[in-house]
């Protein structure tokens, strides 16, 4: 699901978050990124979501990891802005490949954004990390 209009490449280390993936069937969330916007976000910016490659121990056959981009006005109650931006599936006894996607933030993005990553089956992915970056 790429919704990219203009290629953004400038990065700010304060606007990058890493997230340790979940062990088994669980969900984890990244720390939020404060867009500094009130009710309307008008900046020309993109979100880069990066999912790591995982071996078969971390991502057994048929296990999935789903990456959702979420938004919040108060940094506590989040809703999905985009669901299933990335879906990784273990297959062939080798795990899964790395994946990445860039999304241009819409005007209705609220002040805070984060990524929620949900695993659906057993497998210890806790040594792997995903990333979310704001690009301008």
Backbone as CSV, one residue per row, in Angstrom:
resi,resn,N_x,N_y,N_z,CA_x,CA_y,CA_z,C_x,C_y,C_z
1,UNK,0.835,-1.171,0.000,0.000,0.000,0.000,0.877,1.231,0.000
2,UNK,1.344,1.701,-1.102,2.131,2.911,-1.150,1.245,4.068,-1.565
3,UNK,1.254,5.123,-0.780,0.514,6.329,-1.095,1.536,7.456,-1.081
4,UNK,2.406,7.478,-2.067,3.512,8.432,-2.100,3.342,9.361,-3.283
5,UNK,3.379,10.655,-3.034,3.271,11.629,-4.106,4.617,12.245,-4.441
6,UNK,5.406,12.553,-3.449,6.718,13.177,-3.639,7.720,12.410,-2.795
7,UNK,8.888,12.166,-3.352,9.895,11.426,-2.602,10.554,12.285,-1.531
8,UNK,10.353,11.935,-0.287,10.977,12.625,0.836,12.152,11.787,1.311
9,UNK,13.275,12.427,1.629,14.434,11.666,2.060,15.162,12.257,3.254
10,UNK,14.779,13.433,3.715,15.458,14.040,4.860,14.965,13.397,6.141
11,UNK,15.923,12.942,6.970,15.596,12.248,8.214,16.087,13.034,9.415
12,UNK,15.366,12.898,10.519,15.717,13.506,11.791,15.728,12.383,12.823
13,UNK,16.848,12.175,13.494,16.974,11.067,14.450,15.917,11.128,15.548
14,UNK,15.441,12.323,15.892,14.400,12.443,16.919,13.046,11.947,16.414
15,UNK,12.925,11.796,15.112,11.659,11.382,14.520,11.744,9.969,13.940
16,UNK,12.632,9.159,14.527,12.786,7.748,14.167,12.596,6.908,15.422
17,UNK,11.823,5.879,15.331,11.569,4.992,16.472,11.787,3.554,16.042
18,UNK,12.447,2.784,16.910,12.580,1.348,16.671,11.654,0.621,17.637
19,UNK,11.276,-0.585,17.249,10.338,-1.345,18.067,10.726,-2.819,18.021
20,UNK,10.895,-3.418,19.190,11.168,-4.853,19.278,9.875,-5.602,18.959
21,UNK,9.976,-6.585,18.089,8.785,-7.333,17.693,8.316,-8.252,18.819
22,UNK,7.091,-8.686,18.715,6.451,-9.479,19.766,6.888,-10.928,19.733
23,UNK,6.783,-11.571,20.878,7.018,-13.002,21.013,5.671,-13.699,20.901
24,UNK,5.489,-14.513,19.876,4.240,-15.249,19.716,3.098,-14.388,19.225
25,UNK,1.896,-14.773,19.593,0.693,-14.078,19.157,0.433,-12.902,20.093
26,UNK,0.951,-11.765,19.734,0.818,-10.575,20.571,0.972,-9.329,19.707
27,UNK,0.644,-8.194,20.283,0.807,-6.912,19.599,1.761,-6.036,20.398
28,UNK,2.581,-5.280,19.687,3.465,-4.293,20.301,3.291,-2.984,19.550
29,UNK,3.603,-1.885,20.221,3.481,-0.573,19.586,4.791,0.190,19.739
30,UNK,5.076,1.014,18.758,6.264,1.868,18.833,5.968,3.053,19.739
31,UNK,7.016,3.736,20.146,6.815,5.035,20.786,6.201,5.947,19.723
32,UNK,5.420,6.894,20.151,4.762,7.769,19.181,5.707,8.860,18.691
33,UNK,5.384,9.385,17.526,6.079,10.543,16.959,5.112,11.710,17.016
34,UNK,5.549,12.801,17.611,4.728,14.003,17.733,4.900,14.841,16.471
35,UNK,3.818,14.975,15.708,3.860,15.758,14.476,3.777,17.256,14.754
36,UNK,3.444,17.609,15.986,3.354,19.017,16.348,2.174,19.728,15.717
37,UNK,1.209,18.970,15.237,0.057,19.559,14.563,-1.140,19.549,15.499
38,UNK,-2.048,20.458,15.253,-3.296,20.469,16.010,-4.298,19.553,15.340
39,UNK,-5.368,20.117,14.817,-6.418,19.299,14.227,-6.185,18.969,12.754
40,UNK,-5.323,19.723,12.068,-5.062,19.469,10.656,-3.563,19.431,10.428
41,UNK,-3.081,18.367,9.787,-1.659,18.219,9.500,-1.425,18.600,8.043
42,UNK,-0.676,19.679,7.800,-0.490,20.174,6.439,0.932,20.043,5.916
43,UNK,1.851,19.545,6.709,3.240,19.438,6.269,3.387,18.409,5.156
44,UNK,4.353,18.666,4.283,4.671,17.741,3.211,5.628,16.703,3.796
45,UNK,5.096,15.557,4.234,5.908,14.561,4.922,5.413,13.163,4.608
46,UNK,6.314,12.204,4.797,5.980,10.804,4.592,6.436,9.997,5.802
47,UNK,5.793,8.862,5.985,6.197,7.907,7.017,6.824,6.716,6.307
48,UNK,7.993,6.320,6.786,8.694,5.148,6.269,8.589,4.064,7.335
49,UNK,7.981,2.937,6.987,7.855,1.810,7.905,8.752,0.694,7.382
50,UNK,9.620,0.180,8.255,10.588,-0.840,7.853,10.387,-2.090,8.712
51,UNK,10.191,-3.220,8.036,10.009,-4.515,8.696,11.243,-5.369,8.413
52,UNK,11.825,-6.002,9.430,13.069,-6.747,9.232,12.857,-8.120,8.600
53,UNK,13.925,-8.636,7.986,13.930,-10.032,7.562,14.009,-10.880,8.830
54,UNK,13.347,-12.023,8.825,13.381,-12.908,9.988,13.604,-14.347,9.552
55,UNK,14.343,-15.093,10.371,14.581,-16.506,10.068,13.378,-17.341,10.511
56,UNK,13.428,-18.646,10.262,12.287,-19.508,10.539,11.990,-19.650,12.036
57,UNK,12.974,-19.449,12.900,12.720,-19.477,14.342,11.890,-18.263,14.753
58,UNK,12.211,-17.122,14.165,11.490,-15.887,14.473,10.130,-15.833,13.775
59,UNK,10.089,-16.351,12.548,8.869,-16.293,11.736,8.597,-17.665,11.116
60,UNK,7.998,-18.580,11.899,7.708,-19.926,11.394,6.735,-19.887,10.209
61,UNK,6.683,-20.977,9.487,5.752,-21.078,8.358,4.337,-20.699,8.776
62,UNK,3.691,-19.905,7.958,2.300,-19.459,8.116,2.095,-18.391,9.192
63,UNK,3.110,-18.061,9.987,2.953,-16.971,10.944,2.957,-15.652,10.177
64,UNK,2.170,-14.693,10.633,2.171,-13.367,10.014,2.480,-12.285,11.038
65,UNK,3.040,-11.203,10.545,3.214,-9.966,11.304,2.540,-8.879,10.479
66,UNK,1.626,-8.156,11.099,0.871,-7.110,10.413,1.225,-5.759,11.026
67,UNK,1.573,-4.801,10.190,1.996,-3.473,10.608,0.895,-2.468,10.272
68,UNK,0.333,-1.826,11.313,-0.713,-0.817,11.144,-0.164,0.546,11.546
69,UNK,-0.461,1.580,10.776,-0.094,2.951,11.140,-1.274,3.555,11.880
70,UNK,-1.017,4.050,13.097,-2.087,4.581,13.937,-1.871,6.063,14.237
71,UNK,-2.953,6.739,14.593,-2.904,8.166,14.894,-3.717,8.466,16.159
72,UNK,-3.355,9.567,16.830,-4.029,9.946,18.075,-3.951,11.456,18.272
73,UNK,-4.974,12.017,18.869,-4.963,13.433,19.213,-4.317,13.676,20.571
74,UNK,-4.336,12.648,21.451,-3.887,12.855,22.829,-2.725,11.955,23.264
75,UNK,-2.159,11.178,22.348,-1.040,10.273,22.618,-1.416,9.141,23.576
76,UNK,-2.712,8.841,23.679,-3.107,7.709,24.516,-4.172,6.837,23.850
77,UNK,-5.089,7.422,23.114,-6.131,6.676,22.428,-5.836,6.709,20.932
78,UNK,-5.397,5.564,20.395,-4.992,5.490,18.994,-6.008,4.732,18.163
79,UNK,-6.169,5.147,16.922,-6.996,4.446,15.939,-6.152,4.232,14.681
80,UNK,-6.525,3.234,13.888,-5.786,2.959,12.659,-5.993,4.070,11.642
81,UNK,-4.890,4.596,11.144,-4.916,5.530,10.032,-4.865,4.714,8.743
82,UNK,-3.967,3.731,8.711,-3.876,2.762,7.613,-3.659,1.380,8.229
83,UNK,-4.501,0.435,7.881,-4.376,-0.930,8.383,-3.567,-1.782,7.415
84,UNK,-2.823,-2.739,7.965,-2.062,-3.703,7.169,-1.195,-3.034,6.109
85,UNK,-0.436,-2.031,6.535,0.490,-1.361,5.615,1.503,-2.373,5.095
86,UNK,1.993,-3.223,5.997,2.893,-4.314,5.637,2.357,-5.577,6.304
87,UNK,2.361,-6.677,5.568,2.055,-7.992,6.138,3.172,-8.936,5.731
88,UNK,3.857,-9.485,6.725,4.912,-10.462,6.482,4.386,-11.842,6.856
89,UNK,4.762,-12.849,6.055,4.328,-14.214,6.323,5.513,-15.159,6.208
90,UNK,5.696,-15.998,7.220,6.743,-17.015,7.176,6.356,-18.107,6.188
91,UNK,7.328,-18.552,5.385,7.021,-19.585,4.389,8.283,-20.323,3.968
92,UNK,8.099,-21.541,3.515,9.181,-22.317,2.929,10.278,-22.724,3.884
93,UNK,10.015,-22.652,5.186,11.015,-23.028,6.169,12.197,-22.085,6.256
94,UNK,12.026,-20.848,5.753,13.138,-19.885,5.774,12.795,-18.572,6.469
95,UNK,11.584,-18.409,6.943,11.190,-17.154,7.588,10.535,-16.222,6.584
96,UNK,10.964,-14.946,6.608,10.382,-13.967,5.672,11.420,-12.926,5.295
97,UNK,11.182,-12.278,4.182,12.068,-11.228,3.691,11.758,-9.901,4.389
98,UNK,12.719,-9.002,4.363,12.492,-7.645,4.866,11.474,-6.955,3.959
99,UNK,10.789,-5.972,4.511,9.803,-5.212,3.734,9.808,-3.772,4.212
100,UNK,9.401,-2.870,3.345,9.308,-1.456,3.717,8.219,-0.801,2.879
101,UNK,7.639,0.253,3.420,6.645,1.017,2.680,6.686,2.469,3.151
102,UNK,6.440,3.369,2.220,6.343,4.802,2.533,4.933,5.266,2.292
103,UNK,4.461,6.085,3.208,3.095,6.585,3.124,3.104,8.090,3.341
104,UNK,2.477,8.809,2.441,2.307,10.249,2.647,1.200,10.449,3.666
105,UNK,1.481,11.275,4.671,0.475,11.508,5.713,-0.662,12.373,5.174
106,UNK,-1.897,11.970,5.420,-3.036,12.765,4.969,-3.293,13.944,5.905
107,UNK,-4.099,14.867,5.462,-4.418,16.050,6.269,-5.160,15.696,7.551
108,UNK,-5.841,14.534,7.583,-6.577,14.172,8.793,-5.732,13.373,9.790
109,UNK,-4.425,13.282,9.559,-3.556,12.655,10.564,-3.555,13.539,11.798
110,UNK,-3.714,12.929,12.957,-3.739,13.711,14.186,-2.313,13.958,14.672
111,UNK,-2.151,14.575,15.807,-0.851,15.047,16.287,0.173,13.942,16.501
112,UNK,-0.241,12.758,16.904,0.694,11.677,17.210,0.464,10.499,16.267
113,UNK,1.554,9.858,15.862,1.456,8.651,15.060,2.366,7.581,15.655
114,UNK,2.020,6.334,15.398,2.839,5.207,15.840,2.518,4.015,14.950
115,UNK,3.305,2.958,15.112,3.044,1.708,14.413,2.669,0.647,15.436
116,UNK,1.641,-0.116,15.126,1.299,-1.299,15.912,1.635,-2.513,15.066
117,UNK,2.374,-3.465,15.662,2.768,-4.680,14.954,2.142,-5.861,15.697
118,UNK,1.374,-6.655,14.967,0.658,-7.764,15.575,1.088,-9.085,14.946
119,UNK,1.555,-10.007,15.798,1.877,-11.364,15.360,0.694,-12.259,15.649
120,UNK,0.542,-13.336,14.852,-0.648,-14.167,15.029,-0.375,-15.605,15.454
121,UNK,0.876,-15.983,15.659,1.167,-17.373,16.030,2.484,-17.437,16.782
122,UNK,2.838,-18.643,17.222,4.075,-18.808,17.969,5.290,-18.499,17.114
123,UNK,6.397,-18.248,17.774,7.639,-17.870,17.114,8.238,-16.735,17.917
124,UNK,9.526,-16.790,18.175,10.166,-15.773,19.008,10.826,-14.715,18.139
125,UNK,10.122,-13.616,17.915,10.621,-12.523,17.086,11.243,-11.405,17.910
126,UNK,11.492,-11.640,19.193,11.933,-10.565,20.077,13.328,-10.048,19.761
127,UNK,14.117,-10.779,18.980,15.443,-10.281,18.615,15.391,-9.382,17.384
128,UNK,14.261,-9.333,16.716,14.104,-8.512,15.509,13.463,-7.173,15.879
129,UNK,13.795,-6.139,15.123,13.209,-4.822,15.360,12.689,-4.212,14.068
130,UNK,11.577,-3.511,14.184,11.025,-2.736,13.084,11.324,-1.269,13.327
131,UNK,11.072,-0.437,12.336,11.315,1.009,12.455,10.195,1.808,11.842
132,UNK,10.018,3.003,12.385,9.119,4.010,11.806,9.917,5.305,11.769
133,UNK,9.843,6.010,10.632,10.601,7.264,10.447,9.706,8.310,9.797
134,UNK,9.825,9.529,10.264,9.164,10.640,9.591,10.165,11.250,8.637
135,UNK,9.815,11.350,7.363,10.688,11.909,6.334,10.094,13.205,5.822
136,UNK,10.953,14.187,5.647,10.487,15.469,5.098,11.306,15.845,3.893
